[in-house]
Amino acid sequence: YLGHTVKHSTTMAEFESIDKIFAEHIPADQLKHVQRVLYGDMPSPMALKDSTVALAKENTFEVASWKFKSHAEQTRAARLVRVGLIQNTIVKETTAPVVEQYEAIRDKVGKIIDAAALEGVNVICLQEAWTCPFFFCTREKYPWVEFAEDPESGPSVQWCCEKAKQHGMVIVAPIFERDSVHSEELWNTAVVIGHNGNVI
């Protein structure tokens, strides 16, 4: 898991993680049952490289790593797959120009992807509509429609193609799509980019 934390509001209570709250308020013997119900078999924490921790600290995001075992198969050998998940907050205020908001988020997410690459991540998944503030309750209103883009030639897709190629990793990039083929309809779409930088 690769996460991003930037404090931008004093009106919203912020916390590090739900797991920390559970650990602080639920007795250890009961916590195991809560975790089993929520997560199934609990993964084991993994150590991070010093370079990853330094990059996270320098760029004000959190990073954590866990491992879990899969079931042994009879017909093929086990292999190690590293998956990264990014959950980020906005960087600029929502009153900033749309391009500035997008570029600020892109630059922050870029550093998080770089940290994932340091850890050897094979597949990284960005959050829903990662290029913009979450606005789906009002998605067809101005200025939010300006975040919509083509799922192949859009700026964030092309940027993700470059990052995928740079790091040799698959990127799942959920975007706000503008369907230029079908009357410019707007969609909540996930674009999958191969490790060679190609849109799959």
C-alpha positions as CSV (number, residue, x, y, z in Angstrom):
1,Y,0.0,0.0,0.0
2,L,1.3,3.4,-0.9
3,G,-0.6,6.3,0.5
4,H,-0.4,10.0,0.4
5,T,-1.2,12.4,3.2
6,V,-1.2,16.2,3.0
7,K,-3.1,18.3,5.5
8,H,-5.1,20.9,3.7
9,S,-8.0,21.5,6.0
10,T,-8.4,22.2,9.7
11,T,-12.2,21.7,9.5
12,M,-11.9,17.9,8.9
13,A,-10.7,15.6,11.6
14,E,-7.8,13.5,10.2
15,F,-6.4,10.3,11.4
16,E,-3.5,8.0,10.3
17,S,-5.4,4.8,9.7
18,I,-8.5,2.9,10.9
19,D,-6.1,0.1,11.9
20,K,-4.4,2.4,14.4
21,I,-7.7,3.4,15.9
22,F,-8.7,-0.2,16.2
23,A,-5.4,-1.1,17.9
24,E,-5.8,1.8,20.4
25,H,-9.4,1.1,21.3
26,I,-10.0,-2.7,21.0
27,P,-8.3,-5.2,23.4
28,A,-5.7,-7.4,21.6
29,D,-7.6,-10.6,22.0
30,Q,-10.7,-9.1,20.5
31,L,-8.7,-7.2,17.8
32,K,-7.7,-10.5,16.2
33,H,-11.3,-11.4,15.7
34,V,-12.1,-7.9,14.3
35,Q,-9.2,-8.2,11.8
36,R,-10.2,-11.7,10.8
37,V,-13.7,-10.6,10.0
38,L,-12.6,-7.5,8.1
39,Y,-9.5,-8.8,6.3
40,G,-9.5,-12.6,6.4
41,D,-6.0,-13.9,7.0
42,M,-3.9,-11.1,8.2
43,P,-0.8,-10.2,6.0
44,S,2.6,-9.9,7.6
45,P,4.4,-6.5,7.6
46,M,7.5,-6.2,5.4
47,A,10.5,-4.0,5.8
48,L,10.9,-1.1,3.4
49,K,14.1,0.1,1.8
50,D,15.7,3.1,3.4
51,S,15.5,4.9,0.0
52,T,11.7,4.4,-0.1
53,V,11.2,5.7,3.4
54,A,13.4,8.7,2.6
55,L,11.5,9.5,-0.5
56,A,8.2,9.2,1.4
57,K,9.4,11.5,4.1
58,E,10.8,14.1,1.7
59,N,7.5,14.2,-0.2
60,T,5.1,13.9,2.8
61,F,3.3,10.6,2.0
62,E,3.0,7.4,4.0
63,V,4.1,4.1,2.7
64,A,3.6,0.6,4.2
65,S,4.2,-2.9,2.9
66,W,2.7,-6.3,3.7
67,K,3.0,-9.8,2.3
68,F,0.6,-12.8,2.2
69,K,0.9,-16.2,0.8
70,S,-1.2,-17.7,-1.9
71,H,-2.4,-21.3,-2.0
72,A,0.1,-23.7,-3.5
73,E,-0.8,-24.9,-7.0
74,Q,-0.1,-28.4,-8.4
75,T,0.5,-27.4,-12.0
76,R,2.6,-24.3,-11.8
77,A,5.3,-22.8,-9.6
78,A,4.7,-20.0,-7.3
79,R,5.8,-16.5,-8.3
80,L,6.2,-13.3,-6.5
81,V,3.9,-10.4,-7.6
82,R,4.1,-7.0,-6.0
83,V,1.0,-4.9,-6.1
84,G,0.8,-1.2,-5.0
85,L,-2.3,0.7,-4.1
86,I,-2.4,4.5,-4.0
87,Q,-4.9,6.5,-2.1
88,N,-4.2,10.3,-2.2
89,T,-5.7,13.6,-1.2
90,I,-5.9,16.7,-3.3
91,V,-2.9,19.1,-3.2
92,K,-4.3,22.4,-4.3
93,E,-7.6,23.9,-3.2
94,T,-10.6,23.2,-5.4
95,T,-10.8,26.8,-6.3
96,A,-7.5,26.7,-8.1
97,P,-7.5,26.5,-11.9
98,V,-8.2,22.9,-13.1
99,V,-4.8,22.5,-14.8
100,E,-3.0,23.5,-11.6
101,Q,-5.1,21.1,-9.6
102,Y,-4.3,18.2,-12.0
103,E,-0.6,19.0,-12.2
104,A,-0.2,19.2,-8.5
105,I,-1.9,15.8,-8.0
106,R,0.1,14.3,-10.9
107,D,3.4,15.5,-9.5
108,K,2.6,14.0,-6.0
109,V,1.4,10.7,-7.4
110,G,4.5,10.5,-9.6
111,K,6.7,10.5,-6.5
112,I,4.5,7.8,-4.9
113,I,4.9,5.7,-8.1
114,D,8.7,6.2,-7.9
115,A,8.6,4.9,-4.4
116,A,6.7,1.9,-5.5
117,A,9.3,1.2,-8.2
118,L,12.0,1.3,-5.6
119,E,10.1,-1.6,-3.9
120,G,9.9,-3.5,-7.1
121,V,6.1,-3.2,-7.6
122,N,4.9,-5.0,-10.7
123,V,1.3,-3.6,-10.8
124,I,0.2,-0.3,-9.3
125,C,-3.4,0.8,-8.9
126,L,-4.3,4.5,-8.6
127,Q,-7.4,5.6,-6.9
128,E,-10.7,6.3,-8.6
129,A,-10.6,9.5,-10.7
130,W,-7.1,10.0,-9.4
131,T,-6.5,13.2,-11.5
132,C,-9.0,15.3,-9.7
133,P,-10.9,16.0,-6.5
134,F,-13.7,13.5,-5.9
135,F,-16.8,15.2,-7.4
136,F,-19.0,12.4,-8.8
137,C,-22.1,13.7,-7.2
138,T,-21.8,16.8,-9.4
139,R,-19.7,15.3,-12.2
140,E,-21.5,16.9,-15.2
141,K,-21.2,20.4,-13.9
142,Y,-18.5,23.0,-14.5
143,P,-15.6,23.1,-13.8
144,W,-15.4,19.3,-13.0
145,V,-16.1,18.4,-16.6
146,E,-12.8,20.0,-17.6
147,F,-11.0,17.1,-15.8
148,A,-12.5,14.6,-18.3
149,E,-10.1,13.2,-20.9
150,D,-9.7,10.7,-23.8
151,P,-8.8,7.2,-22.4
152,E,-5.9,6.9,-24.9
153,S,-4.6,10.4,-25.8
154,G,-5.5,12.2,-22.6
155,P,-2.8,14.0,-20.6
156,S,-2.9,11.8,-17.6
157,V,-3.1,8.6,-19.7
158,Q,0.0,9.6,-21.7
159,W,1.8,10.5,-18.5
160,C,1.0,7.1,-17.0
161,C,2.2,5.5,-20.2
162,E,5.6,7.2,-19.6
163,K,5.7,6.2,-16.0
164,A,4.8,2.6,-16.8
165,K,7.6,2.5,-19.4
166,Q,10.1,4.2,-17.1
167,H,9.5,1.7,-14.3
168,G,8.4,-1.4,-16.2
169,M,5.2,-1.7,-14.3
170,V,1.5,-2.1,-15.1
171,I,-0.5,0.9,-14.1
172,V,-4.3,0.8,-13.5
173,A,-5.3,4.4,-13.9
174,P,-9.0,5.2,-13.2
175,I,-9.9,8.5,-15.0
176,F,-12.9,10.7,-15.7
177,E,-13.3,9.8,-19.4
178,R,-14.6,12.0,-22.2
179,D,-15.8,9.5,-24.9
180,S,-14.9,11.4,-28.0
181,V,-16.3,8.6,-30.2
182,H,-19.8,8.6,-28.7
183,S,-21.0,12.2,-28.4
184,E,-18.4,13.1,-25.7
185,E,-20.3,11.2,-23.0
186,L,-18.6,11.2,-19.6
187,W,-17.6,7.9,-17.9
188,N,-15.8,6.7,-14.8
189,T,-13.2,4.5,-16.5
190,A,-10.2,2.5,-15.6
191,V,-7.4,2.5,-18.2
192,V,-4.9,-0.4,-17.9
193,I,-1.4,0.5,-19.1
194,G,1.1,-2.3,-19.8
195,H,4.6,-2.4,-18.5
196,N,5.9,-1.3,-21.9
197,G,3.8,1.9,-21.8
198,N,1.0,0.7,-24.0
199,V,-2.7,1.2,-23.4
200,I,-4.1,-2.3,-23.1
